[in-house]
Amino acid sequence: MKLLIGNKAYSSWSFRPWILMRHLGLPFEEEVVALYQPDTAERVRRFSKAGKLPVLVDGDIVVWESLAIIDYLADRFPDRPVWPAERAARAHARSASTEMHAGFQALRNRCGMNMRRMPKAIALADDVKADIARIVTLWTEARERFGAGGPFLYGAFSAADAMYAPVVNRFHAYAIDVPPVVAAYMTAMMALPAWQDWQRGADAEPWFHQPYEVVE
């Protein structure tokens, strides 16, 4: 399998399937396609007409969109714990993941993922604060209802943690105040070997895109 991803410093959608695949030990080759370059779209469209990253290529099967890739992996590797095993936890995890895939636009726009950013708070509008409050509620509920088996949202690491990994970076990079249960979850996420591997890759990249370098 090959996973085409964008810059590790900025590409939140690429981070999601990558961290899941790396954490679960799935065999894959990665290919980084630098974003915002003259040939970016052309390089991506060789694999996907959608022209967006990430893209998973598995033989003659091409899957695009992070959540679709994750669901494909769940089908492809039924012996791996992509989603929580217990039905109620799995239903909650799928709902939370879909909410992430479809929403929280204000947070995304104001606090872009930047793995190299030194933590620093910025002014946040009410719609961004509302997104943060909703995510804190989601994470707290998942931990309290389903998290007894480990430090992640549903105990063991799952697709839901992969879907929210970029938000963990956002909360950290923009020094967002969170309750202890959320802070502990973030610490567990950032301590993952897979997270650290991605971080090292981001730190080594030569590309910088100014709109993501929010310094205010």
KEZARO-965328 format. One record per residue: residue in one letter; x, y, z of N, C-alpha, C in turn. Coordinates in nm, 3 decimals, decimal comma. Each point is the difference from the previous one (the first is absolute). Layout:
! residues N
[r 'a' [X Y Z] [X Y Z] [X Y Z]] ...
//
This chain:
! residues 216
[r 'm' [0,085 -0,119 0,000] [-0,085 0,119 0,000] [0,088 0,124 0,000]] [r 'k' [-0,049 0,103 -0,066] [0,068 0,129 0,001] [-0,098 0,106 0,050]] [r 'l' [0,047 0,086 0,090] [-0,081 0,111 0,050] [0,065 0,130 -0,043]] [r 'l' [-0,071 0,074 -0,084] [0,046 0,132 -0,041] [-0,049 0,101 0,101]] [r 'i' [0,093 0,081 0,051] [-0,033 0,097 0,103] [0,057 0,136 -0,035]] [r 'g' [-0,055 0,102 0,062] [0,053 0,135 -0,014] [0,107 0,027 0,104]] [r 'n' [0,043 0,125 0,007] [0,103 0,039 0,096] [-0,037 -0,045 0,140]] [r 'k' [0,093 -0,060 0,070] [-0,028 -0,046 0,136] [-0,019 0,116 0,097]] [r 'a' [0,056 0,112 -0,031] [-0,018 0,117 0,087] [-0,145 0,048 0,001]] [r 'y' [-0,068 -0,009 -0,113] [-0,130 0,066 -0,016] [-0,117 -0,091 -0,036]] [r 's' [0,025 -0,116 -0,058] [-0,109 -0,075 -0,063] [-0,077 -0,084 0,102]] [r 's' [-0,103 0,061 0,056] [-0,079 -0,068 0,102] [-0,071 -0,123 -0,054]] [r 'w' [-0,053 0,010 -0,122] [-0,072 -0,114 -0,056] [0,095 -0,117 -0,024]] [r 's' [0,123 0,027 -0,038] [0,098 -0,107 -0,021] [0,041 -0,066 0,132]] [r 'f' [0,009 0,081 0,104] [0,043 -0,049 0,132] [-0,093 -0,111 0,050]] [r 'r' [-0,128 0,012 -0,030] [-0,099 -0,092 0,057] [0,024 -0,146 -0,040]] [r 'p' [-0,004 -0,035 -0,128] [0,025 -0,141 -0,033] [0,144 -0,042 0,027]] [r 'w' [0,094 0,093 -0,014] [0,142 -0,035 0,022] [0,023 -0,047 0,142]] [r 'i' [-0,048 0,076 0,099] [0,027 -0,037 0,138] [-0,070 -0,130 0,036]] [r 'l' [-0,117 -0,023 -0,056] [-0,070 -0,127 0,025] [0,079 -0,116 -0,058]] [r 'm' [0,043 0,013 -0,126] [0,074 -0,108 -0,064] [0,132 -0,027 0,070]] [r 'r' [0,070 0,106 0,038] [0,128 -0,020 0,066] [-0,019 -0,061 0,139]] [r 'h' [-0,099 0,048 0,073] [-0,022 -0,053 0,135] [-0,040 -0,147 -0,003]] [r 'l' [-0,083 -0,038 -0,098] [-0,046 -0,139 -0,010] [0,104 -0,091 -0,066]] [r 'g' [0,109 0,058 -0,048] [0,104 -0,081 -0,063] [-0,038 -0,054 -0,136]] [r 'l' [-0,084 0,071 -0,073] [-0,039 -0,044 -0,133] [0,113 0,028 -0,098]] [r 'p' [0,023 -0,090 -0,094] [0,108 0,019 -0,096] [-0,039 0,101 -0,108]] [r 'f' [0,076 0,107 -0,013] [-0,030 0,096 -0,106] [0,125 0,083 -0,030]] [r 'e' [-0,001 0,052 -0,122] [0,103 0,093 -0,045] [-0,063 0,138 -0,001]] [r 'e' [0,071 0,101 0,046] [-0,053 0,136 -0,006] [0,068 0,078 -0,110]] [r 'e' [-0,075 0,089 -0,060] [0,055 0,094 -0,098] [-0,052 0,138 0,034]] [r 'v' [0,091 0,090 0,033] [-0,037 0,136 0,036] [-0,009 0,084 -0,126]] [r 'v' [-0,114 0,064 -0,019] [-0,019 0,094 -0,111] [-0,010 0,139 0,062]] [r 'a' [0,101 0,082 -0,021] [0,002 0,133 0,061] [-0,120 0,082 -0,046]] [r 'l' [-0,071 0,056 0,095] [-0,116 0,083 -0,031] [0,042 0,137 -0,052]] [r 'y' [-0,093 0,063 -0,074] [0,017 0,138 -0,044] [0,121 0,020 -0,092]] [r 'q' [0,033 -0,105 -0,074] [0,106 0,008 -0,100] [-0,062 -0,001 -0,140]] [r 'p' [0,070 0,050 -0,101] [-0,058 0,005 -0,135] [-0,045 -0,135 -0,053]] [r 'd' [0,066 -0,109 0,041] [-0,035 -0,131 -0,053] [-0,081 -0,085 0,097]] [r 't' [-0,048 0,059 0,110] [-0,070 -0,079 0,102] [-0,123 -0,069 -0,057]] [r 'a' [-0,089 0,077 -0,062] [-0,125 -0,056 -0,050] [0,025 -0,107 -0,105]] [r 'e' [0,096 0,025 -0,088] [0,031 -0,097 -0,105] [0,049 -0,131 0,060]] [r 'r' [0,085 0,008 0,101] [0,053 -0,121 0,062] [-0,109 -0,080 0,069]] [r 'v' [-0,093 0,068 0,065] [-0,107 -0,070 0,070] [-0,098 -0,062 -0,098]] [r 'r' [-0,030 0,071 -0,110] [-0,098 -0,051 -0,096] [0,050 -0,121 -0,079]] [r 'r' [0,126 -0,030 0,010] [0,049 -0,125 -0,059] [-0,062 -0,120 0,071]] [r 'f' [-0,042 0,022 0,124] [-0,055 -0,108 0,080] [-0,150 0,019 0,027]] [r 's' [-0,044 0,124 0,016] [-0,140 0,027 0,035] [-0,050 0,122 -0,075]] [r 'k' [-0,113 -0,014 -0,068] [-0,057 0,113 -0,073] [-0,052 0,108 0,093]] [r 'a' [-0,021 -0,035 0,127] [-0,045 0,101 0,096] [0,107 0,106 0,021]] [r 'g' [0,126 -0,036 -0,022] [0,108 0,097 0,009] [0,036 0,043 0,141]] [r 'k' [-0,041 -0,081 0,099] [0,027 0,037 0,139] [0,067 -0,115 0,073]] [r 'l' [0,072 0,034 0,105] [0,068 -0,097 0,083] [-0,073 -0,017 0,132]] [r 'p' [0,011 -0,119 0,061] [0,082 -0,115 -0,036] [-0,068 -0,090 -0,103]] [r 'v' [0,080 -0,088 -0,057] [-0,050 -0,103 -0,092] [0,069 -0,132 0,036]] [r 'l' [-0,079 -0,104 0,013] [0,055 -0,134 0,025] [-0,011 -0,081 -0,128]] [r 'v' [0,112 -0,060 -0,040] [0,004 -0,085 -0,118] [0,035 -0,141 0,046]] [r 'd' [-0,092 -0,091 -0,024] [0,019 -0,140 0,040] [-0,021 -0,086 -0,124]] [r 'g' [0,109 -0,027 -0,072] [-0,013 -0,070 -0,128] [-0,076 0,086 -0,099]] [r 'd' [-0,110 -0,054 -0,051] [-0,081 0,077 -0,095] [-0,115 0,073 0,068]] [r 'i' [0,000 0,002 0,133] [-0,103 0,071 0,077] [0,055 0,133 0,047]] [r 'v' [-0,076 0,107 -0,026] [0,039 0,134 0,044] [-0,109 0,053 0,093]] [r 'v' [0,041 0,046 0,116] [-0,094 0,055 0,098] [0,046 0,139 0,038]] [r 'w' [-0,092 0,094 -0,002] [0,033 0,137 0,040] [-0,095 0,044 0,111]] [r 'e' [0,033 0,108 0,067] [-0,069 0,052 0,118] [0,038 -0,083 0,123]] [r 's' [0,040 0,070 0,106] [0,053 -0,065 0,120] [-0,094 -0,104 0,060]] [r 'l' [-0,126 0,036 0,018] [-0,093 -0,092 0,065] [-0,027 -0,121 -0,088]] [r 'a' [-0,006 0,019 -0,132] [-0,018 -0,112 -0,091] [0,120 -0,093 0,005]] [r 'i' [0,120 0,056 0,009] [0,121 -0,082 0,011] [-0,004 -0,082 0,129]] [r 'i' [-0,040 0,063 0,109] [-0,007 -0,070 0,128] [-0,100 -0,115 -0,006]] [r 'd' [-0,116 0,023 -0,058] [-0,099 -0,107 -0,012] [0,050 -0,111 -0,092]] [r 'y' [0,073 0,037 -0,106] [0,058 -0,102 -0,087] [0,099 -0,087 0,078]] [r 'l' [0,080 0,063 0,083] [0,096 -0,076 0,081] [-0,070 -0,093 0,097]] [r 'a' [-0,114 0,043 0,054] [-0,075 -0,087 0,090] [-0,049 -0,124 -0,074]] [r 'd' [-0,041 0,017 -0,125] [-0,041 -0,115 -0,082] [0,119 -0,086 -0,042]] [r 'r' [0,108 0,066 -0,034] [0,118 -0,068 -0,053] [0,073 -0,079 0,108]] [r 'f' [-0,004 0,049 0,123] [0,071 -0,065 0,111] [-0,098 -0,024 0,115]] [r 'p' [-0,092 -0,094 -0,016] [-0,103 -0,021 0,102] [0,056 -0,046 0,134]] [r 'd' [0,123 -0,047 0,002] [0,061 -0,046 0,125] [0,066 0,114 0,078]] [r 'r' [0,002 0,120 -0,057] [0,062 0,114 0,068] [-0,109 0,088 0,063]] [r 'p' [0,026 0,056 0,117] [-0,103 0,077 0,072] [-0,013 0,143 -0,053]] [r 'v' [-0,051 0,013 -0,122] [-0,018 0,134 -0,057] [-0,108 0,077 0,076]] [r 'w' [-0,113 -0,064 0,026] [-0,109 0,059 0,076] [-0,015 -0,075 0,133]] [r 'p' [-0,058 0,063 0,103] [-0,024 -0,071 0,126] [-0,082 -0,126 -0,022]] [r 'a' [0,029 -0,103 0,077] [-0,068 -0,128 -0,018] [-0,143 0,001 0,053]] [r 'e' [-0,023 0,070 0,109] [-0,133 0,000 0,062] [-0,096 0,088 -0,080]] [r 'r' [-0,123 -0,047 -0,019] [-0,092 0,064 -0,095] [-0,030 0,145 0,035]] [r 'a' [-0,032 0,027 0,126] [-0,034 0,138 0,038] [0,119 0,093 -0,017]] [r 'a' [0,118 -0,048 0,039] [0,120 0,081 -0,017] [0,030 0,024 -0,148]] [r 'r' [-0,019 -0,104 -0,080] [0,025 0,013 -0,144] [-0,096 0,099 -0,064]] [r 'a' [-0,126 -0,005 0,040] [-0,099 0,094 -0,054] [0,035 0,143 0,038]] [r 'h' [0,041 0,020 0,124] [0,039 0,134 0,046] [0,125 0,047 -0,075]] [r 'a' [0,096 -0,089 -0,017] [0,124 0,035 -0,069] [-0,025 0,036 -0,146]] [r 'r' [-0,087 -0,074 -0,067] [-0,033 0,032 -0,139] [-0,071 0,134 -0,010]] [r 's' [-0,092 0,026 0,093] [-0,072 0,128 -0,002] [0,095 0,116 0,024]] [r 'a' [0,087 -0,015 0,100] [0,096 0,107 0,030] [0,095 0,024 -0,116]] [r 's' [0,041 -0,109 -0,066] [0,093 0,013 -0,113] [-0,066 0,068 -0,119]] [r 't' [-0,125 -0,033 -0,024] [-0,072 0,064 -0,110] [-0,025 0,147 0,030]] [r 'e' [-0,029 0,031 0,126] [-0,015 0,141 0,038] [0,128 0,077 -0,025]] [r 'm' [0,114 -0,062 0,029] [0,129 0,065 -0,029] [0,019 0,019 -0,149]] [r 'h' [-0,032 -0,102 -0,077] [0,020 0,006 -0,145] [-0,083 0,112 -0,062]] [r 'a' [-0,118 0,024 0,054] [-0,094 0,093 -0,063] [-0,001 0,139 0,062]] [r 'g' [0,058 0,015 0,119] [-0,022 0,124 0,072] [0,124 0,070 0,052]] [r 'f' [-0,025 0,088 0,098] [0,104 0,077 0,070] [0,080 0,087 -0,095]] [r 'q' [-0,070 0,060 -0,096] [0,067 0,082 -0,100] [0,064 0,124 0,060]] [r 'a' [-0,065 0,060 0,099] [0,055 0,121 0,060] [0,136 -0,028 0,064]] [r 'l' [0,009 -0,111 0,073] [0,128 -0,036 0,061] [0,104 -0,027 -0,107]] [r 'r' [-0,037 -0,072 -0,103] [0,095 -0,031 -0,107] [0,053 0,127 -0,065]] [r 'n' [-0,090 0,094 -0,027] [0,040 0,122 -0,069] [0,091 0,088 0,085]] [r 'r' [-0,030 0,007 0,128] [0,075 0,090 0,087] [0,129 -0,062 0,052]] [r 'c' [-0,005 -0,130 0,027] [0,114 -0,068 0,063] [0,045 -0,116 -0,088]] [r 'g' [0,066 0,032 -0,110] [0,046 -0,105 -0,089] [0,102 -0,090 0,068]] [r 'm' [0,000 -0,128 -0,038] [0,099 -0,090 0,058] [0,140 0,046 -0,040]] [r 'n' [0,087 0,008 0,099] [0,140 0,033 -0,026] [0,085 -0,074 0,102]] [r 'm' [0,059 -0,111 -0,042] [0,075 -0,084 0,092] [0,128 0,068 0,050]] [r 'r' [0,044 0,104 -0,068] [0,125 0,067 0,040] [-0,025 0,123 0,087]] [r 'r' [-0,123 0,037 0,021] [-0,030 0,123 0,073] [0,031 -0,015 0,149]] [r 'm' [0,071 0,096 0,055] [0,019 0,006 0,144] [-0,130 0,045 0,063]] [r 'p' [-0,046 -0,067 0,105] [-0,131 0,032 0,057] [-0,012 0,147 0,039]] [r 'k' [-0,105 0,062 -0,051] [-0,027 0,140 0,031] [-0,148 0,028 -0,027]] [r 'a' [-0,064 0,065 0,095] [-0,142 0,030 -0,013] [-0,022 0,115 -0,098]] [r 'i' [-0,115 -0,004 -0,068] [-0,043 0,109 -0,086] [-0,144 0,035 0,035]] [r 'a' [-0,047 0,115 -0,047] [-0,138 0,039 0,025] [-0,094 -0,093 -0,078]] [r 'l' [-0,106 -0,042 0,066] [-0,095 -0,093 -0,062] [-0,140 0,060 0,001]] [r 'a' [-0,065 -0,005 -0,115] [-0,138 0,049 -0,011] [-0,096 -0,100 0,064]] [r 'd' [-0,124 0,044 0,017] [-0,098 -0,083 0,069] [-0,028 -0,130 -0,073]] [r 'd' [0,002 0,003 -0,135] [-0,028 -0,125 -0,072] [0,112 -0,102 0,019]] [r 'v' [0,123 0,047 0,013] [0,112 -0,090 0,027] [-0,013 -0,057 0,142]] [r 'k' [-0,034 0,085 0,095] [-0,019 -0,046 0,138] [-0,112 -0,102 0,008]] [r 'a' [-0,103 0,017 -0,081] [-0,110 -0,097 0,000] [0,046 -0,135 -0,054]] [r 'd' [0,082 0,001 -0,104] [0,057 -0,125 -0,051] [0,084 -0,069 0,107]] [r 'i' [0,083 0,078 0,069] [0,086 -0,057 0,105] [-0,085 -0,062 0,110]] [r 'a' [-0,104 0,072 0,041] [-0,086 -0,051 0,108] [-0,067 -0,131 -0,040]] [r 'r' [-0,042 -0,009 -0,125] [-0,065 -0,123 -0,046] [0,099 -0,117 -0,001]] [r 'i' [0,120 0,026 -0,046] [0,101 -0,107 -0,003] [0,035 -0,045 0,141]] [r 'v' [0,016 0,094 0,091] [0,029 -0,035 0,139] [-0,112 -0,087 0,057]] [r 't' [-0,125 0,035 -0,031] [-0,114 -0,080 0,045] [0,006 -0,140 -0,058]] [r 'l' [0,028 -0,011 -0,130] [0,009 -0,130 -0,065] [0,109 -0,087 0,063]] [r 'w' [0,116 0,056 0,015] [0,113 -0,076 0,055] [-0,028 -0,043 0,144]] [r 't' [-0,054 0,092 0,079] [-0,029 -0,031 0,139] [-0,104 -0,111 0,011]] [r 'e' [-0,102 0,007 -0,082] [-0,104 -0,104 0,001] [0,058 -0,135 -0,041]] [r 'a' [0,081 -0,001 -0,104] [0,062 -0,126 -0,044] [0,087 -0,059 0,110]] [r 'r' [0,082 0,083 0,063] [0,088 -0,050 0,105] [-0,079 -0,053 0,119]] [r 'e' [-0,105 0,073 0,039] [-0,076 -0,040 0,119] [-0,084 -0,124 -0,025]] [r 'r' [-0,056 -0,012 -0,120] [-0,088 -0,113 -0,029] [0,074 -0,124 -0,047]] [r 'f' [0,107 0,020 -0,079] [0,062 -0,113 -0,069] [0,150 -0,013 0,020]] [r 'g' [0,062 0,087 0,078] [0,145 0,008 0,003] [0,069 -0,076 0,111]] [r 'a' [-0,071 -0,088 0,068] [0,060 -0,067 0,115] [0,116 -0,091 -0,036]] [r 'g' [0,006 -0,047 -0,124] [0,101 -0,098 -0,038] [0,133 0,056 -0,045]] [r 'g' [0,018 0,131 0,008] [0,125 0,060 -0,046] [-0,009 0,151 -0,001]] [r 'p' [0,104 0,070 -0,046] [0,004 0,146 0,008] [-0,064 0,073 -0,117]] [r 'f' [-0,052 -0,075 -0,099] [-0,053 0,064 -0,120] [-0,151 0,017 0,008]] [r 'l' [-0,060 0,057 -0,101] [-0,141 0,035 0,009] [-0,088 -0,117 0,039]] [r 'y' [0,028 -0,116 -0,059] [-0,082 -0,118 0,026] [0,084 -0,109 0,066]] [r 'g' [0,095 0,042 0,081] [0,089 -0,093 0,066] [0,123 -0,025 -0,085]] [r 'a' [-0,007 -0,101 -0,087] [0,108 -0,027 -0,095] [-0,006 0,099 -0,116]] [r 'f' [0,115 0,026 -0,060] [0,006 0,089 -0,116] [-0,088 -0,055 -0,112]] [r 's' [-0,074 0,090 -0,065] [-0,091 -0,040 -0,108] [-0,005 0,108 -0,107]] [r 'a' [-0,084 -0,025 -0,100] [-0,016 0,096 -0,109] [-0,046 0,137 0,049]] [r 'a' [-0,078 0,002 0,107] [-0,046 0,129 0,052] [0,118 0,085 0,047]] [r 'd' [0,097 -0,063 0,064] [0,120 0,074 0,041] [0,077 0,051 -0,121]] [r 'a' [0,005 -0,081 -0,105] [0,066 0,044 -0,123] [-0,073 0,120 -0,060]] [r 'm' [-0,132 -0,003 0,001] [-0,077 0,111 -0,057] [0,020 0,130 0,078]] [r 'y' [0,022 -0,012 0,130] [0,016 0,121 0,082] [0,147 0,035 0,027]] [r 'a' [0,093 -0,078 -0,054] [0,142 0,030 0,023] [0,037 0,143 -0,039]] [r 'p' [-0,045 0,051 -0,116] [0,035 0,139 -0,033] [-0,056 0,102 0,098]] [r 'v' [-0,114 -0,033 0,063] [-0,057 0,092 0,098] [0,086 0,001 0,126]] [r 'v' [0,055 -0,115 0,037] [0,095 -0,002 0,112] [0,114 0,096 -0,027]] [r 'n' [0,053 -0,002 -0,122] [0,106 0,095 -0,035] [-0,049 0,144 0,009]] [r 'r' [-0,118 0,026 -0,050] [-0,054 0,137 0,004] [-0,013 0,048 0,144]] [r 'f' [-0,059 -0,082 0,086] [-0,016 0,041 0,140] [0,136 0,026 0,064]] [r 'h' [0,100 -0,081 -0,034] [0,134 0,018 0,056] [0,069 0,122 -0,060]] [r 'a' [-0,004 0,012 -0,131] [0,076 0,106 -0,069] [-0,053 0,139 0,030]] [r 'y' [-0,133 0,010 0,027] [-0,057 0,130 0,027] [-0,031 0,018 0,149]] [r 'a' [0,064 -0,085 0,083] [-0,005 0,014 0,146] [-0,142 0,018 0,050]] [r 'i' [-0,090 -0,085 -0,046] [-0,141 0,009 0,037] [-0,021 -0,063 0,137]] [r 'd' [-0,067 0,072 0,086] [-0,024 -0,047 0,137] [-0,103 -0,113 -0,002]] [r 'v' [0,036 -0,114 0,057] [-0,089 -0,116 0,000] [-0,004 -0,060 0,140]] [r 'p' [-0,106 -0,074 0,032] [-0,010 -0,064 0,131] [0,099 -0,116 0,013]] [r 'p' [0,024 -0,045 0,122] [0,101 -0,105 0,022] [-0,022 -0,128 -0,080]] [r 'v' [-0,124 -0,043 -0,017] [-0,025 -0,124 -0,073] [0,045 0,013 -0,145]] [r 'v' [-0,018 0,117 -0,058] [0,042 0,025 -0,138] [0,152 0,015 -0,007]] [r 'a' [0,058 0,069 0,095] [0,146 0,015 0,002] [0,069 -0,135 0,011]] [r 'a' [-0,054 -0,090 0,081] [0,060 -0,133 0,014] [-0,011 -0,078 -0,131]] [r 'y' [-0,113 0,012 -0,066] [-0,018 -0,066 -0,129] [0,101 0,054 -0,102]] [r 'm' [0,016 0,131 -0,006] [0,095 0,060 -0,093] [0,143 -0,047 0,027]] [r 't' [0,036 -0,011 0,126] [0,134 -0,048 0,036] [0,022 -0,142 -0,050]] [r 'a' [-0,102 -0,086 0,015] [0,011 -0,137 -0,048] [0,015 -0,005 -0,151]] [r 'm' [-0,074 0,083 -0,070] [0,008 0,003 -0,145] [0,139 0,043 -0,047]] [r 'm' [0,050 0,108 0,058] [0,128 0,054 -0,047] [0,118 -0,086 0,041]] [r 'a' [-0,022 -0,093 0,093] [0,107 -0,092 0,042] [0,008 -0,124 -0,089]] [r 'l' [-0,097 -0,020 -0,086] [0,001 -0,118 -0,087] [0,125 -0,001 -0,088]] [r 'p' [0,065 -0,115 -0,016] [0,113 -0,009 -0,093] [-0,037 0,044 -0,141]] [r 'a' [-0,121 -0,033 -0,044] [-0,043 0,042 -0,134] [-0,008 0,152 -0,009]] [r 'w' [-0,051 0,064 0,105] [-0,006 0,147 0,003] [0,141 0,058 -0,009]] [r 'q' [0,092 -0,057 0,077] [0,136 0,050 0,001] [0,068 -0,019 -0,136]] [r 'd' [-0,030 -0,110 -0,068] [0,054 -0,022 -0,134] [-0,049 0,109 -0,096]] [r 'w' [-0,128 0,030 0,006] [-0,057 0,105 -0,086] [0,062 0,135 0,034]] [r 'q' [0,016 0,027 0,130] [0,057 0,127 0,043] [0,141 0,018 -0,055]] [r 'r' [0,080 -0,106 0,007] [0,137 0,010 -0,054] [-0,002 0,028 -0,150]] [r 'g' [-0,093 -0,062 -0,070] [-0,012 0,027 -0,143] [-0,039 0,144 -0,027]] [r 'a' [-0,093 0,053 0,079] [-0,041 0,139 -0,016] [0,115 0,096 0,026]] [r 'd' [0,075 -0,027 0,106] [0,111 0,087 0,036] [0,108 0,005 -0,109]] [r 'a' [0,012 -0,109 -0,075] [0,106 -0,009 -0,101] [-0,040 0,058 -0,135]] [r 'e' [-0,126 0,036 -0,017] [-0,046 0,046 -0,131] [0,055 0,138 -0,034]] [r 'p' [0,030 0,024 -0,128] [0,054 0,129 -0,041] [-0,107 0,101 -0,041]] [r 'w' [-0,127 -0,043 -0,005] [-0,105 0,086 -0,054] [-0,068 0,080 0,110]] [r 'f' [-0,026 0,127 -0,029] [-0,074 0,086 0,090] [-0,108 0,072 -0,081]] [r 'h' [-0,121 0,003 0,055] [-0,113 0,067 -0,066] [-0,051 0,105 0,097]] [r 'q' [0,016 0,126 -0,036] [-0,021 0,110 0,095] [-0,138 0,003 0,065]] [r 'p' [-0,110 -0,030 -0,071] [-0,131 0,004 0,067] [-0,011 -0,091 0,121]] [r 'y' [0,083 -0,104 0,008] [-0,003 -0,089 0,116] [0,091 0,046 0,112]] [r 'e' [0,082 0,100 -0,027] [0,094 0,048 0,100] [-0,060 0,118 0,077]] [r 'v' [-0,108 -0,027 0,072] [-0,070 0,104 0,077] [0,086 0,038 0,119]] [r 'v' [0,037 0,127 0,010] [0,093 0,042 0,106] [-0,065 0,097 0,098]] [r 'e' [-0,118 0,048 -0,027] [-0,060 0,103 0,087] [-0,023 -0,051 0,141]] 
//
